[in-house]
Amino acid sequence: MSHLLLQNLSKRYGPATALDNIDLAVEKGELLTLLGPSGCGKTTVLRLVAGFVTPSAGSIRIGDVDVTRILPYERGIGMVFQNYALFPHLSVARNIAFSLEERGFARSQIRQRVGELLDLVRLSDAADRFPAQLSGGQQQRVAVARAVAYAPQLLLMDEPLGALDLKLREAMQLEVRRIQRELGITTLYVTHDQTEAMRISDRIAIMNAGRVEQIGSAAEIYGDPASRFVADFLGRINFISARVTSIASDRMSVRSAIGELKLPPRNGFTAGSIVALGIRPDEIEVEPSVPTNDMVIAPATVLDRVFLGNIVEMQVKLADDVIAMVEAKPAAARFSRGDRISLGWHASRFRVFIK
């Protein structure tokens, strides 16, 4: 049974629909991330689950309890915010102990639990410091420890690392994931950062305009996006316009901006369909050494290239002024702007979307 279950959940503010009839299931111990652009509804989902707002329709279950109409403090939820929300006048230990003190736990129990959590978040030597004496990453670890002190059934995290600089944010992503796994706590995480979502999640739910467009692991969504929006939002992708000219049992023929192409058959298309062909920058080979029968070969002109150590990022122009991005091996650094090169990729790697 799912530990968190949202069914037909909607939220409307007058004529505006913030959330449109979504279904979502989070398994026990899983970290599921809601990922999408600003205004897509991901924070609305979190606020509904927390009980801060009431749904217009649908239900929310945590474990075997319907919490749709239950008050926030009765839901057994821990929450971590972007701004930490620590008490500035309390020490690290007292911040962590706060929820336990409010619930009347014995001092010995509080002392033991705080000690366990300080060890977990690697801040045992900072117990007597105050929030202002900590770095941003340390404050966020205290916020996580405080949120889980009372062993909540569910942990909600709303853009928790958004205020940190890039290097610290990357380090904290690993810390959050480590803590979540060690606790085995079911977690619903919100971010607009695709790299963060791919790094920490068991599964990702891609949201757009109040709806969930696709749910799966990072590898599943990246490799087989369900829509053009998903393909464009998670990772980078090049799109080439095309028209389906014919469909047979073993192939689909399309006329594209770079010529006539033979693709593996796809469901849901008919002759005459206007489509967009998607290919990831890392799936394009520069100067392919051993082209295969199913490989698309296209001449291109280098518009720009940037050496990034493990890859060379290239912007190229194909036929009919189609601009594409390529992530090539370091050897491609020998090419300069204006150079004519050959590109190759397997036709089977094309994702095909209705344009």
N, C-alpha and C positions, 0 to 999 in steps of 0.2 A: 504494500500500500504506500502511496506517495505521502511524504511527510508534510508537504505543503501543496494544497490543491486549490487552484482557482478555476471556477467554472462559469462560463458566460458572463464574465466580469466586464461591466461598463461603467463609465463615469462621464456625466454630462454637466456642463455649467451653462444653464440656459440653452441657447441654440447650438453652443459649441460642444463637440464631442472630444473629450480628452482621451478616452479609452473605449474601444469599440469591440465588445463581445469577445474577450480573449479567454482562452483555456491554457492553463500552464500547470505542470506537475513537477515538483522538485523532490527527488528521492532523499531518504534519510542519509545524512552524512555528506551530501553532495554540495558542491559550490556551483551554483548556476548564476551566470552573469546576464543581466539585461543590458544590451548594447544597442545604441542608436544615436541619431543626431539630436540636438537640443529640440525640445518640444514634441518628441515622438511618443511620450507617455510613460517612459520608464520610471521616472520619479513618482508619477501618479500611482503606478502599481505598488511601489514601496510604501507610499503614504496610506494606501488602502489596506495593505497587509498589516501595517503598524496600527491601524485604527484611527489615524489622524483625520481622515475624511471617510464619509460613508458612500458606498457604491450606489449608483443609480439602478443597477440590476446585477444579478449574479450572486455567487457565494464564495466564501473563503474558508477553507478548512486547514487547521494545523493539527497533525496527528488525526485522531478520530473525533475532534471537536469542531463544530461549526462556530467560527469566531466572528462571523459577518457583523453581528450586532453587539459584540462584547467590547467593553471599554479597553483602551490601549494597555493599561497596567494589569489587566487580567489575562492577557494573551501569552504571557511567558516569552516575551521577545526582548532581545538585546539589540541595541542600535548604535552604529558608529557613524558620525557625521564628518563632513569635510573640514569643519572648523574645530574639531576635537571636542569642544564643549566641556572642557575640564574646569573644575572649581579652582580658581587661581589662589585662593587662601588656604587650600588644603594640600598637604604633602602628597607625593605619589602614592604612598601606602594608604592614606586616608581617602584619596580619590577612588582607589580600587575597592576599598572597604565600604564605601558609602551605601551601596544597595544592601549589603549584608547587615550593616548597622540599622538601617531603616526597617529591616524585617526582624530585628530583635535577636540575631544570632549571638551566641555566647562569644566572649572575647577570645577564648582559646580557639574556637572554630574559625573566627575571623582571621586571627593571626596565622593559622595554618593555611587557610585558603589564599590569603594575600601572599604569603611566602611562596606557595606553589605557582601562583600567577606571575609573580616577579621573576621566578626562575624561568617560566615559560617564555616570557617576553624579553628575557635577558637584561633585566634592569634591577637585579638584586642589590647592586651597590648604589642605587638611586632612590631607595625607599623614602629617605627623609628630605629629598629635594622637593622644590615647588615647580609647577609647570613652567614658569618663566625661566627657570634655570636649565631647561631641557631643550634639545634640538627639536625640529619639527618631526623627525622620524621617531624620536623617543616619545614625544607627546602622543603621537598616533598609536604607538604600542601601548601606552598607558590607557588610552581611550578604548582599545580593543580589550585589554585586561578588565577594565571596569565593566564593559558591556557583557562579558561572559562570567563575571564573578558569581552571579546567582544561578549559573548553569541553565541559561534559557533554552527553550525548545528550538528556537530559531534565531539566527543572527542576520540582521539587515545592515548593509553597508552602502551608504549613499555618497558616491564620489569620494571615498575616504582619503585618497592620495592626491587629489587634484591641486592642493595647495603646496605640494612639494616640488623641488626642482627635479630635473630629469634623472640625474644619477641617483639621488636619494629615493625618488619614486620607484625606480627599477629595483633598488635594493629592498624597499619595503614591500613590493609585490611578492618577492620571494618569502619575506618574513610573514606576511599575511597568510600566504598559502601554507607555510609550515605550521603556523599556529592553528589554522583551521583544520588541518589534517590531524595534528596531534590531539586536538579536542574532539574530533569527529563530529563537529557541529554542523547541522544543515544551515547553509548560508545563501542568501539572495543578495547579489552584489550589483550595483549600478555604476556604469561608467560610459563615457563616450569615446574612450581611448581603445582603439581596436587591438593594439599591441598588448596593452594591459589585460584585456579580456582573453586574448589567446594564451597569455603566459600563465594565468592563475586558474582558469576555469576547467571544471569537468565538462560542462556543456555551456553553450551560449545561445541566448534567445535574441535574434535580431529583430528590433522593433522599428516600425515606420508608420507615422500618421495614426497612432493609437492602436495599431495591430501588430501581432507577432507574425513576421514573414517566414521565419525559419528557425528551427531549434536543432542543435546537434553539437558534436565536438568541433573544435576549431578546424581540425583536418577535414571533417566531413563538409562543413560549410564552405571552407576555402576551395576544396577540390570540386565540389558539386553544388554550387549556389542555386537556390530555387528561383531566383528572379534577377533581373538586371540590377535592381537596387542593391540586393544582397551582395552580388558579385562586385559591385563598385564600392560598397561600404567596407567590406572585410578584405583587406589587402588591396593591391593595385591591379588594374586590368586595362588592357587596350581593347577598344571596340572598333569594329570595321563594319560598315553598312553593307547589306547584301539583300538579294531577292532570291527566293527559292524558285528554281526553274523546272525541276522535275524531282519526283520521288519514286524510287524503286525499292524492292525488298532488301537490297544489299547496300544501297547508297542514297544520299540526298545531294542533288546538284544545286549549287547556288552561284549566282553571278555577283561578284563583289567588286569593290573599288580596286582590288589588286588582281582581278581576273576571275576566270571560271574555276571553281573549287569543287572537289568531290569529297563529301563528308560521310561518316557513318550515319545510318538512318536514325531519325529522331521522331518521337511521337509528338502529336499536337501541331504539326505544320502541314500546309498544303501548298501546291504549286501556286506561285503568285504572292505568297506571304513575304512581307517586308520584315527583315530580321536584323539583329545586331550579333556579330560574331565576336566572342570574347576570348582573348588569349592573355595569360599572365606574363609579365615581363621576364620572370625567371624561367619560363618555358621556351623562350626564343634563343636559339643558338646562333652565335656570330661565326660566319665562315665555317659552316658545318663540314666536317672532314669526310664523313661517310653518309651522304644523303640516302635515305631509304625511299621505297616506292610511295609510302603514305606521307612523305614529308613535303610540306609547302615550302618552296624556295622563292624568295622575293628579293630583288635588288633594293638597296636603300642608300640614302645619303646621311652621313653623320651631321647632325645639327649642333650637338653639344655632348660632352662627356665629362664625368666627374669620377675621379679615383677615390674609392672609399675603403681601400684595404683589401677586404675579402671579395669585393665585387667592384665592377666598373658600371656605373649608371650612365646609360646612353639615351639621348633623345635622337630619334631618327625620322627621316621622311621617306615614306613609301610612295608608290605610284598614286596619282590623283591627289597629291598633297595630304595623304593620310599620315598623321603624326603618331608615333608610337614610342613607348618607353621600353628599354631593354635592360635587364640586369645580367651582365656578362661576367665571365671569368677575368681575373686580373690581367691576363695576356692581352685583352682587348684595349688596354691602356695605350697600346702602340698606335691606335687610330686617332686621328685629329678631326676637327671640324672641316667639313667639305669632302672628306674621304668617301669614296664609293665602296660599299661593302655588300656582302651577301648574307641574308638571314634565312634561317630555316626552323620550322617547328612542325610537329606532327599534327595532321589534320584532326586526329581523334581527340586532341586536347582542346579544340574549339568548344566553347559553351555557346549555345544558340538561344537567343532570347527574342521574343516579339518586340519589335522596336517601338 
